[in-house]
Amino acid sequence: MNLIALPAFTDNYIWMLHDGHQALVVDPGESASVERTLDALDLMLAGILVTHHHGDHVGGLSALRPRLQGPIFGPARENIPQPFTPVNGGDVVELLGRRFEVIDVPGHTAGHIAYFHQPTEAAPLLFCGDTLFSGGCGRLFEGSAAQMHASLDALARLPGLTRVCCAHEYTLSNLKFARAVEPHNIDLQRYTAHCERLRAQGEPTLPSSIEQERRINPFMRCDQAEVVQSALAQGATHPDETAVFTALREWKNNFR
């Protein structure tokens, strides 16, 4: 299986997975980059996975439907352009002969979902939309801080080698914030240097991995002493993880 990050808009990625003959795409906010790649590689579009309803994730669905030869799966509790097959956490969908487990990850939106695939021949894959970013997490547009914290906890329990396929290239700005939260984190300093080299070469910083995020992402480290102290200094009402997460998310909303 081949995994490709297709740039879209200013900082989106539309993820494509293909076997040389058939392809699936995740969150096609626009169609042009998908169609160009399908044509260039002579691929049939066999299916689409959607994580949530925002326009930069579903805007290309209508234009792609004429060449789609398979289903569109999307969150049952969100307003996805019809027709599509609604799915909930705990469901399993099949595309390209592969099984994708659906995980409920509310927070960014109320019904946001993610897709987890564990192949036999490679590291697992996580398509997480705007829930988990490398070094950060999505804004809380519809869900609560407690929901997002629980969603990230669920993702943190996935195998460490899981490739994290986020939907935006926000990594460097997220890492700037992460260093303000946890300035003495050596893993974070090393990862920042690595990502800066990738971006200087015009390469994506993604996919990350679950293990990497456990080491450097402050939103997944709300039990670590330095993260807790930084959150308390920013007004966290209590050192418990949900209060720490809430303070971090508020801080990040206004961080420059």
Secondary structure, DSSP 8 states (H G I E B T S, - for coil): -EEEEEEETTTEEEEEEE-SSEEEEE--S-SHHHHHHHHHHT-EEEEEE-----HHHHTTHHHHGGGB-S-EEEETTS---SS-EEE-TT-EEEETTEEEEEEE--SSSTT-EEEEE--SSS--EEEEETSEETTEE---SSS-HHHHHHHHHHHHTS-TT-EEEESB--HHHHHHHHHHH-TT-HHHHHHHHHHHHHHHTT-----EEHHHHHHH-GGG-TTSHHHHHHHHHTT-SSSSHHHHHHHHHHHHHT--
